[in-house]
Amino acid sequence: MLENNFDWKECRECGDDVHIERWQRGYHLCLFCGEEAARIERMSWCVVQEYGKGNYQLVTPASARTTLKQTNQKELRG
């Protein structure tokens, strides 16, 4: 069964084919370019544990200084 050209869009980064269903869901990059973009985005994440028995918290580079000071159990806050 032949697929027509309307089933594919062009990747914004490399020009490779992106399936129309992926494109309609908002993914305008091919799988390889999308994985690379996600890897670069994940490099900016830093997850730390808030307290010994607490939950994990997402800390971005912009909020790291404030958040890490607030989670120090030994520092007096008053």
Stockholm file with secondary structure:
# STOCKHOLM 1.0

chainA/1-78         MLENNFDWKECRECGDDVHIERWQRGYHLCLFCGEEAARIERMSWCVVQEYGKGNYQLVTPASARTTLKQTNQKELRG
#=GR chainA/1-78 SS CCCCGGGEEECTTTCCEEEHHHHHTTCCSCHHHHHHHHHHHHTTCEEEESSTTSCEEEECTTTHHHHHHHTCTTSCCC
#=GC SS_cons        CCCCGGGEEECTTTCCEEEHHHHHTTCCSCHHHHHHHHHHHHTTCEEEESSTTSCEEEECTTTHHHHHHHTCTTSCCC
//
